[in-house]
Amino acid sequence: MWLLKEHLKEFDIDITEPPKHVDYDYTIKMFKEVKKQKRSPEEVATQIIYRIKEYIKDFEVVSGYLNINLDWEKVIDKWESLFSFNTPKIKIMVEHTSVNPNKALHIGHLRNAILGDSIVRFFKALGYKVEVLNYIDDTGSQIADVIVGLYFLGFPENPEDINIERLVDSIIQFLKKEGLYKRDIERNIKDIIKNRIRILKKIYGYTIPKKFDHYCGDFIYVIVNQLYKLIPDLEKYRAIVIKKIEKGNNEIYKLNKKIVKKVLEEQLKTLWNFDIYYDLLNKESDILHFNLWNKTFEILKEKGIIEFVTEGDKKGTWSIDLTRWKEFKNLTDKYKVLVRSDGTTVYLAKDIAYAFWKHGLIDIDFKYSIFCIQPNGNELWETDINGKENPKEFGKADISINVIGSEQSYLQSILSKIINEVSRGKSKYIYYGYGLVMLSKNTASLFGMDSDKEVIRMSGRKGIYINVDNLLEKTIELAKKKIAERHTNLSDKDLEILAFKIARSTISFEILKYDRNKTVVFDLERMTNIDEGNALYLMYTYARIKSLLEKSGIKDFKEYIRCIKDLNDYERRLLKIVFLFKDVVLEISSSLELNLLAEYSLKLARTFNEFYQNVPILPELDEKPYRIFLVYLTQQILEKLYYILKIDGVSKV
């Protein structure tokens, strides 16, 4: 417990929950300290008790164990310290979401965004200065595939202008003009388009998506990739598009810029539905235009981190000898290429340059302009070659937390090593990985996906996935149905608002309650039940507390911290779990394992509900006034937990 640890820092001890048969609040394991001091357990216990005597009611020493009961009347006076943290004046940068601007967000992307936003909220709640970034890959192959469809193949920019016959004819005319036409290919092309329409109808209930990010990702991108398989030579136009985008100031570059902006605007609308906001959009095109790599390259050479390889299969490249770090000593292929023998850079080189900017390790900066004003009233900025000098002091972070899928763990570990070495340990680059998101068999069936497998894995290129907008819509439908069964007198508007809050809270908590490295399986039916393990249970608990506090009619609950004596087991358990809040927060500030906060929130809710069901609160307000204060304190903690865990506090569920 934090309050005890603050007074016992000099001792090598462990403070734990006692075994069930031991009727004390805490057990202090003294074995290491006893060995270190070469004194008896009784002598060490005397030293420990002396440091914390103001909080101790009684104790016993059993071998190397010190069992203690707390004087809760003294402890509860420190309740405000539960929310006080010694926050250093450093800047934390969190980058998350980073979805290619060619598609709508699917539920895998949402896991990234929810984890990232929860981290942002966690550190803001502790009082840190936090800057939130969303990286936009506007020069990559995925957006290039959409531009191939729009610029070369004749897909209309407006989804409402789609006509299958005209589209097939446009594709055929292009193939003939470029010498790629084969006899009877029209039928294959038409089958690809019609099959995609059929799948969209089955999964989402519509044929051509109207929302622009859905149209680009679910329709154009998927069809173009299937056309590559049918006509392999078509892929060379992707390379043409990428070169044109990188060169800048041409038709394709301007079209790409327009499409990226339109897709990004739609992606942000989806994210805003989950109260997710950013400070800055960093575009890959600007990393290229502002030439961050050249300066980074010079620093890497100067520090001896990169070397020119003169023999072997990596001859002529500039590479990192990874065996310079002990974690990579056993590699058979020790070199990681950054600059190929033809002078072109690999993707990791750009990532290193970008990480150098994040931590202020290079003296090159972007220019910036306002992208939009977000629904929360805050400005969202973007990097912009025609923008202003740094208006908000973007960059120069002490710590950067980078939320990226687990498939990137190897490259991210290299990046972390480089940043640590170049900054001499002053900057901390944290890779925050996470696992997959899948659908249960039952939930997949709600979207028309039939399978014999119990869980369904999704694929972007194959077009087998569920978009976040559609997931939210389906969850709202289920929530409305269940709310209407419990509350028959709600107006349509109130039902809509409550269902929306339950849906987004349910989805967010389902992502946050699991170990981030494990696979999450969405089961909407289970998620929208009032079970102890989900968001609805937490929302139900909050609604119960809010109702109880309103019924009390009390204006200042702090006046009710008195008469704390003769505590029963339910009261003691609630006090213990309430005062565990700070311990959990301090642990997460080091580990960043948000699922621990979710576990704690469920444990707190369960403990409170047991207390509520077994202890009279309002009927014994005069004799036991501290009980209502305990309810109030539980509410204060839950509100902080719900902010971080993205759960809406409601008055009914």
C-alpha positions in Angstrom: 0.0 0.0 0.0 1.4 3.4 -1.1 0.8 5.2 2.2 3.0 2.6 4.0 5.6 2.4 1.3 6.1 6.2 1.5 7.4 5.7 5.1 9.2 2.4 4.5 11.4 3.2 1.5 14.6 2.3 3.3 13.5 -1.2 4.0 13.8 -4.2 1.7 10.3 -5.6 2.3 7.2 -6.6 0.4 3.7 -5.5 1.5 1.1 -8.0 0.4 -2.5 -9.2 1.0 -2.4 -11.7 3.9 -3.5 -15.3 3.4 -7.3 -15.9 3.9 -6.8 -17.5 7.3 -4.9 -14.4 8.6 -7.4 -11.8 9.9 -5.2 -8.7 9.3 -5.3 -5.9 6.7 -1.8 -6.4 5.3 1.2 -8.7 5.7 4.8 -7.3 5.5 7.3 -9.9 4.4 10.6 -9.0 6.2 12.9 -11.9 5.2 15.2 -10.0 2.9 15.5 -7.1 5.4 16.1 -9.6 8.3 18.9 -11.2 6.3 20.4 -7.9 5.4 20.4 -6.5 8.9 21.3 -9.8 10.5 18.8 -9.1 13.2 15.7 -11.0 14.5 12.3 -10.5 12.9 11.1 -8.9 16.1 13.8 -6.3 16.0 13.2 -5.4 12.3 9.4 -5.4 13.0 10.0 -2.8 15.8 11.9 -0.5 13.3 9.1 -0.8 10.7 6.3 -0.2 13.2 8.1 2.9 14.5 8.0 4.4 11.0 4.3 3.8 10.5 3.0 3.8 14.0 0.5 6.6 13.4 -1.4 4.3 11.0 -1.2 1.1 13.0 -4.0 -0.2 15.2 -2.4 -3.6 16.1 0.1 -6.1 14.8 1.7 -9.5 15.2 5.1 -10.9 14.2 5.0 -14.5 12.9 8.5 -15.7 11.9 9.5 -13.3 9.0 6.0 -11.9 8.6 4.6 -8.8 10.2 0.8 -8.7 10.1 -0.8 -5.4 10.6 -4.3 -3.9 11.1 -4.6 -0.2 10.1 -6.2 2.6 12.1 -8.6 3.5 9.3 -9.7 6.7 11.0 -6.1 8.0 10.5 -5.7 6.5 7.1 -8.8 7.9 5.6 -7.7 11.4 6.5 -5.1 11.0 3.8 -7.7 10.3 1.1 -6.8 13.4 -1.0 -3.3 12.0 -1.4 -4.9 9.2 -3.4 -5.1 11.7 -6.3 -1.8 13.5 -5.8 1.2 12.4 -7.8 4.7 13.7 -8.0 4.6 14.3 -11.7 8.0 15.4 -13.3 7.9 18.3 -15.7 8.6 16.3 -18.8 6.9 16.0 -22.2 5.4 12.7 -23.3 4.5 12.2 -27.0 2.0 9.5 -27.8 1.6 8.4 -31.4 -1.3 6.1 -32.2 -3.9 5.1 -34.8 -1.8 5.8 -37.9 -4.2 4.2 -40.4 -3.3 4.4 -44.1 -5.4 7.2 -45.6 -7.0 4.9 -48.2 -9.6 3.2 -46.1 -12.1 3.3 -43.2 -10.8 2.1 -39.8 -11.5 -1.5 -39.1 -11.6 -3.0 -35.6 -7.9 -3.9 -35.6 -7.1 -0.1 -36.1 -9.6 0.7 -33.4 -7.5 -1.4 -30.9 -4.6 0.8 -31.7 -6.5 4.0 -31.3 -8.3 3.0 -28.0 -5.0 1.8 -26.5 -3.3 5.0 -27.5 -6.1 7.3 -26.3 -6.2 5.5 -23.0 -2.5 6.0 -22.5 -2.9 9.7 -23.4 -5.7 10.0 -20.8 -3.7 8.1 -18.2 -0.8 10.5 -18.4 -2.9 13.6 -18.6 -4.8 12.4 -15.5 -1.4 12.3 -13.7 -0.6 15.9 -14.8 1.9 15.2 -17.5 2.3 17.4 -20.6 1.1 15.1 -23.4 1.3 15.6 -27.2 -0.8 13.3 -29.4 0.3 12.4 -32.9 -1.4 10.6 -35.8 1.1 9.5 -38.5 -0.4 9.7 -42.0 1.3 7.5 -44.7 0.2 9.5 -47.7 2.9 8.2 -50.0 2.7 4.5 -49.6 1.4 1.6 -51.8 -2.1 1.4 -50.2 -3.1 5.0 -51.1 -1.3 4.5 -54.4 -3.7 1.6 -55.2 -6.7 3.9 -54.7 -5.1 6.5 -57.0 -4.5 3.9 -59.6 -8.2 3.1 -59.5 -9.2 6.8 -59.7 -6.6 8.2 -62.1 -6.0 5.3 -64.5 -8.9 2.9 -64.3 -11.8 5.5 -64.2 -13.4 4.9 -60.8 -15.5 7.9 -60.2 -14.5 10.1 -57.2 -18.1 10.2 -56.0 -19.4 6.8 -55.0 -23.0 7.8 -56.1 -21.7 8.0 -59.7 -20.8 4.3 -59.8 -22.2 2.5 -62.9 -20.8 -1.0 -63.4 -21.1 -1.0 -67.1 -19.3 2.4 -67.5 -16.7 1.3 -65.0 -15.9 -1.9 -66.8 -15.8 -0.1 -70.1 -13.4 2.5 -68.6 -11.1 -0.2 -67.3 -11.1 -2.0 -70.7 -10.4 1.2 -72.6 -7.4 1.8 -70.4 -6.1 -1.7 -70.8 -6.4 -1.4 -74.6 -4.6 1.9 -74.6 -1.7 0.5 -72.5 -1.5 -2.8 -74.4 -2.7 -4.9 -71.5 -6.0 -6.1 -72.9 -6.7 -9.8 -73.3 -9.7 -11.3 -75.1 -12.8 -11.9 -73.0 -11.3 -10.2 -69.9 -14.5 -8.1 -69.6 -16.3 -11.0 -68.0 -13.5 -11.5 -65.4 -13.5 -7.8 -64.5 -17.2 -7.6 -64.2 -17.2 -10.7 -62.0 -14.6 -9.1 -59.6 -16.8 -6.0 -59.3 -20.1 -7.9 -58.9 -18.6 -10.3 -56.4 -17.3 -7.3 -54.3 -20.8 -5.8 -54.4 -22.3 -9.1 -53.3 -19.9 -9.4 -50.3 -20.6 -5.8 -49.2 -24.3 -6.4 -49.4 -24.0 -9.5 -47.3 -21.7 -8.0 -44.6 -23.1 -4.4 -44.4 -26.4 -4.4 -46.1 -25.4 -2.0 -48.9 -23.7 -2.4 -52.3 -21.6 0.7 -52.9 -20.4 2.4 -49.7 -21.5 6.1 -49.5 -19.0 7.2 -46.8 -15.9 8.2 -48.7 -13.3 6.2 -46.6 -15.4 3.1 -46.9 -15.7 3.6 -50.7 -12.0 4.0 -51.1 -11.0 1.1 -48.9 -13.9 -1.4 -49.2 -14.5 -0.9 -52.9 -11.7 0.7 -54.9 -8.7 -0.7 -53.0 -10.1 -4.2 -52.8 -11.1 -4.3 -56.5 -7.8 -2.8 -57.7 -5.8 -5.5 -55.8 -7.9 -8.2 -57.3 -7.3 -6.7 -60.8 -3.5 -6.9 -60.1 -3.9 -10.7 -59.7 -5.9 -10.8 -62.9 -3.5 -8.5 -64.8 -0.1 -8.6 -63.1 1.4 -5.9 -65.4 -1.1 -3.4 -63.9 1.0 -3.2 -60.7 3.6 -1.1 -62.5 1.1 1.8 -62.3 1.3 1.7 -58.5 5.0 2.4 -58.8 4.3 5.3 -61.2 1.9 6.8 -58.8 4.3 6.5 -55.8 7.1 8.2 -57.9 4.8 11.0 -58.9 3.6 11.6 -55.3 7.2 11.7 -54.1 8.2 14.1 -56.9 5.3 16.5 -56.1 3.7 19.3 -58.1 1.9 17.2 -60.7 -1.6 15.9 -61.4 -1.3 12.7 -59.5 0.3 14.4 -56.6 -2.5 16.9 -56.4 -5.2 14.2 -56.7 -3.5 12.2 -54.0 -3.4 15.2 -51.7 -7.1 15.7 -52.3 -8.1 12.1 -51.7 -6.0 11.7 -48.6 -7.7 14.8 -47.1 -11.1 13.5 -47.9 -10.4 10.0 -46.4 -8.7 11.5 -43.4 -11.7 13.7 -42.6 -14.0 10.6 -42.6 -11.6 8.6 -40.5 -11.5 11.4 -37.9 -15.3 11.5 -37.8 -15.2 7.8 -36.8 -12.6 8.5 -34.1 -14.4 11.5 -32.7 -17.4 9.1 -32.1 -15.1 7.5 -29.5 -13.9 10.9 -28.1 -10.4 10.4 -29.6 -8.6 13.6 -30.5 -5.1 14.6 -31.7 -2.7 17.5 -31.6 -0.9 16.9 -34.8 -1.1 14.9 -38.1 2.4 14.1 -39.3 2.5 13.3 -43.0 5.0 11.0 -44.6 5.3 13.2 -47.6 6.6 16.0 -45.4 9.2 13.8 -43.9 10.4 13.4 -47.5 10.0 17.0 -48.5 11.8 18.4 -45.4 14.6 15.8 -46.0 15.0 14.7 -42.4 17.0 11.6 -43.5 20.2 13.4 -44.7 20.9 15.0 -41.3 19.9 11.8 -39.5 22.3 9.9 -41.8 25.2 12.2 -40.9 24.5 11.7 -37.2 24.4 7.9 -37.5 27.8 7.9 -39.3 29.3 10.3 -36.8 28.2 8.2 -33.9 29.5 5.0 -35.6 26.0 3.4 -35.5 26.0 2.9 -39.3 28.8 1.6 -41.4 29.6 1.1 -45.1 29.8 -2.7 -45.8 32.6 -3.7 -48.1 32.1 -7.4 -48.4 29.5 -10.1 -48.4 25.9 -10.0 -49.7 25.4 -6.6 -48.1 28.4 -5.1 -49.9 27.9 -1.5 -50.9 25.2 -0.8 -48.4 25.1 1.4 -45.3 24.1 -0.9 -42.5 23.8 -1.2 -38.8 25.9 -4.0 -37.1 23.2 -5.1 -34.7 25.6 -7.1 -32.6 26.7 -3.9 -31.0 23.8 -4.4 -28.7 23.7 -7.5 -26.5 20.1 -8.4 -27.4 21.2 -9.2 -31.0 24.6 -10.9 -30.3 23.4 -14.3 -31.6 22.1 -13.1 -35.0 23.5 -15.0 -38.0 22.7 -12.1 -40.3 24.1 -9.2 -38.2 23.6 -6.3 -40.6 20.4 -4.3 -40.9 20.5 -2.3 -44.2 19.4 1.3 -44.1 20.8 2.5 -47.4 20.8 0.0 -50.3 23.7 -0.3 -52.7 21.7 1.8 -55.3 21.5 4.7 -52.8 17.8 4.2 -51.9 16.7 4.0 -48.3 14.6 1.3 -46.6 11.5 2.1 -44.6 13.4 1.9 -41.3 15.6 4.8 -42.3 12.6 7.1 -42.6 11.3 5.8 -39.2 14.7 6.6 -37.6 14.7 10.2 -39.0 11.1 10.7 -37.8 12.0 9.4 -34.3 15.0 11.8 -34.3 12.5 14.7 -34.9 10.2 13.5 -32.2 13.0 13.7 -29.6 14.7 16.8 -31.0 17.9 14.9 -32.0 18.1 16.8 -35.3 17.8 20.5 -35.9 15.4 20.2 -38.8 11.7 21.0 -38.3 8.5 20.8 -40.3 6.1 23.7 -41.0 2.6 23.5 -39.8 -1.0 24.6 -40.6 -4.4 24.0 -38.9 -6.2 21.0 -40.4 -9.5 21.6 -38.6 -11.2 22.5 -35.3 -12.2 19.2 -33.6 -15.6 18.7 -31.8 -13.8 19.2 -28.4 -12.9 22.7 -29.5 -9.2 22.0 -29.9 -7.2 22.8 -33.0 -5.8 19.9 -35.0 -2.6 20.8 -36.8 -0.9 19.1 -39.7 2.6 19.2 -41.1 2.5 21.4 -44.2 5.4 22.4 -46.5 3.6 25.8 -47.1 2.7 26.3 -43.4 4.1 28.3 -40.4 7.2 27.8 -38.3 6.5 25.6 -35.3 3.6 27.5 -33.6 2.9 25.0 -30.8 6.4 23.7 -30.0 5.6 20.4 -31.5 8.3 17.7 -31.0 11.3 17.5 -28.6 9.7 14.9 -26.4 11.5 13.4 -23.4 9.5 10.2 -23.8 7.7 8.9 -26.9 5.2 6.1 -26.8 4.6 4.5 -30.1 1.5 2.3 -30.5 2.2 -0.1 -33.3 1.1 -3.7 -34.1 3.2 -6.6 -32.7 4.4 -7.5 -36.2 6.8 -4.5 -36.0 8.4 -5.4 -32.7 11.8 -6.3 -34.2 12.3 -3.0 -36.1 10.9 -1.0 -33.2 13.4 -2.6 -30.8 16.2 -1.5 -33.1 14.8 2.0 -33.2 14.6 2.2 -29.4 18.3 1.2 -29.1 19.3 3.9 -31.6 17.4 6.6 -29.8 18.8 5.6 -26.5 22.4 5.5 -27.8 22.3 8.8 -29.7 20.6 10.7 -26.9 22.9 9.1 -24.3 19.8 7.8 -22.4 18.2 11.2 -22.1 15.4 10.3 -24.5 13.1 7.3 -24.1 11.5 5.7 -27.2 8.9 3.2 -26.1 7.4 0.7 -28.5 3.9 -0.2 -27.4 2.8 -3.3 -29.2 -0.5 -5.1 -29.3 -2.1 -8.3 -30.7 -4.9 -9.0 -33.2 -8.7 -8.5 -33.0 -11.0 -11.2 -34.2 -14.7 -11.9 -34.2 -16.6 -14.7 -32.5 -18.5 -17.0 -34.7 -21.8 -15.5 -33.4 -20.8 -11.9 -34.0 -19.4 -12.7 -37.4 -22.8 -14.1 -38.3 -24.4 -10.8 -37.4 -22.4 -9.4 -40.4 -23.3 -12.2 -42.7 -20.0 -14.1 -42.3 -20.7 -17.8 -42.1 -17.9 -20.0 -40.8 -17.3 -23.3 -39.1 -14.5 -21.7 -37.0 -15.2 -20.3 -33.5 -13.2 -17.1 -34.3 -12.8 -15.3 -37.5 -9.6 -13.6 -38.5 -9.8 -10.6 -40.9 -7.7 -9.6 -43.9 -7.6 -6.1 -45.4 -6.3 -7.1 -48.8 -9.0 -9.8 -49.2 -11.7 -7.3 -48.0 -12.7 -9.6 -45.1 -13.0 -7.3 -42.1 -15.5 -5.2 -40.1 -15.3 -1.4 -40.2 -15.5 0.5 -36.9 -18.5 2.6 -38.1 -20.4 -0.6 -38.9 -19.3 -2.3 -35.6 -20.5 0.8 -33.6 -23.8 0.8 -35.5 -24.4 -2.9 -34.9 -23.5 -2.6 -31.2 -25.9 0.4 -30.8 -28.7 -1.7 -32.3 -28.1 -4.5 -29.8 -27.9 -2.0 -26.9 -31.1 -0.3 -27.9 -32.9 -3.6 -28.0 -31.7 -4.6 -24.5 -32.3 -1.1 -23.0 -35.8 -1.1 -24.3 -36.5 -4.4 -22.6 -35.4 -2.9 -19.2 -36.7 0.7 -19.6 -40.1 0.8 -21.4 -40.7 4.5 -20.7 -37.6 6.0 -22.3 -38.1 8.5 -25.2 -36.6 7.7 -28.5 -34.0 10.4 -28.1 -32.9 9.3 -24.6 -32.8 5.7 -25.9 -30.6 6.7 -28.8 -28.2 8.7 -26.5 -28.0 5.9 -23.9 -27.4 3.2 -26.5 -24.6 5.2 -28.1 -22.8 5.7 -24.8 -23.2 2.0 -23.9 -22.0 0.9 -27.3 -18.8 2.9 -27.4 -18.0 2.2 -23.7 -18.6 -1.5 -24.3 -16.3 -1.6 -27.3 -13.6 0.5 -25.6 -13.5 -1.5 -22.4 -13.5 -4.8 -24.3 -10.2 -3.7 -25.9 -8.7 -2.3 -22.7 -9.5 -5.1 -20.3 -7.2 -7.7 -21.9 -3.5 -8.0 -21.9 -2.5 -5.9 -25.0 -0.3 -8.7 -26.4 -3.2 -11.2 -26.5 -5.8 -11.6 -29.2 -9.2 -9.9 -28.5 -12.3 -11.8 -29.6 -15.3 -9.5 -30.0 -18.6 -11.1 -29.0 -21.3 -8.4 -29.1 -24.0 -10.4 -27.5 -21.9 -11.1 -24.4 -20.4 -7.6 -24.3 -23.8 -5.9 -24.1 -25.0 -8.0 -21.1 -24.7 -6.8 -17.5 -22.0 -9.2 -16.5 -19.4 -8.6 -13.9 -16.6 -8.6 -16.5 -17.8 -5.9 -18.9 -18.4 -2.2 -19.2 -22.1 -2.4 -18.6 -21.5 -3.8 -15.1 -19.2 -0.8 -14.4 -21.8 1.7 -15.8 -24.5 0.0 -13.7 -22.4 0.4 -10.6 -21.8 4.1 -11.3 -25.5 4.7 -11.9 -26.2 3.0 -8.5 -23.7 5.2 -6.7 -25.0 8.4 -8.4 -28.6 7.6 -7.4 -27.6 6.9 -3.8 -25.6 10.2 -3.5 -28.5 12.2 -5.0 -30.9 10.5 -2.6 -28.7 11.5 0.4 -29.2 15.2 -0.3 -25.8 15.9 1.1 -23.8 18.8 -0.4 -20.4 18.3 1.2 -19.5 14.6 1.8 -16.2 15.5 3.3 -18.0 16.5 6.5 -19.0 12.8 7.0 -15.5 11.4 7.6 -16.0 10.5 11.3 -17.0 7.7 13.7 -14.8 5.2 11.8 -14.7 2.4 14.3 -15.9 -1.2 14.7 -15.6 -1.8 10.9 -17.3 -4.8 9.5 -15.7 -7.0 6.8 -17.5 -5.2 3.9 -16.3 -1.8 5.1 -12.8 -2.9 5.5 -12.7 -4.6 2.1 -14.0 -1.4 0.5 -11.5 0.8 2.3 -8.7 -1.4 1.3 -9.6 -1.6 -2.4 -10.2 2.2 -2.5 -6.8 2.9 -1.0 -5.2 0.5 -3.5 -6.0 3.0 -6.3 -2.8 4.9 -6.1 -0.7 1.6 -6.0 -2.3 0.5 -9.3 -1.7 3.9 -10.9 1.9 3.9 -9.9 2.4 0.4 -11.2 0.9 1.3 -14.6 2.9 4.4 -14.9 5.9 2.1 -15.1 4.5 -0.9 -16.9 1.8 0.8 -19.1 -0.3 -2.3 -18.8 -3.8 -0.7 -18.9 -5.5 -4.1 -18.4 -4.4 -3.8 -14.7 -6.5 -0.7 -14.4 -9.5 -2.5 -16.0 -9.0 -5.4 -13.5 -8.9 -3.0 -10.6 -12.0 -1.1 -11.8 -14.0 -4.4 -11.9 -12.7 -5.4 -8.5 -13.6 -2.0 -7.0 -17.1 -2.3 -8.5 -17.6 -5.8 -7.2 -16.4 -4.8 -3.7 -18.6 -1.7 -3.7 -21.7 -3.7 -4.7 -21.1 -6.3 -2.0 -20.8 -3.4 0.5 -24.0 -1.7 -0.9 -26.0 -4.9 -0.7 -24.9 -5.9 2.9 -24.4 -2.5 4.7 -27.2 0.0 5.5 -26.0 3.4 4.3 -28.7 6.0 4.4 -30.8 4.3 7.2 -27.7 4.5 9.5 -26.3 7.8 8.3 -26.2 9.4 11.8 -24.5 6.4 13.5 -22.2 5.5 10.6 -21.7 8.7 8.6 -18.4 7.5 7.1 -20.3 5.0 4.9 -21.7 7.8 2.7 -18.3 9.3 2.4 -17.0 5.9 1.3 -19.7 5.9 -1.4 -18.5 9.4 -2.5 -14.9 8.4 -2.5 -15.7 5.3 -4.6 -17.5 7.6 -7.1 -14.4 9.9 -7.3 -12.1 7.0 -8.1 -14.6 5.5 -10.6 -14.8 8.8 -12.4 -11.1 8.9 -12.9 -11.0 5.2 -13.9 -13.8 5.8 -16.4 -12.1 8.8 -17.9 -8.9 6.7 -18.6 -10.9 3.5 -19.6 -13.2 5.5 -21.9 -16.4 4.6 -20.1 -19.4 7.0 -20.0 -20.9 7.6 -16.6 -24.7 7.3 -17.0 -27.7 7.5 -14.6 -29.2 4.2 -15.9 -28.4 1.2 -18.0 
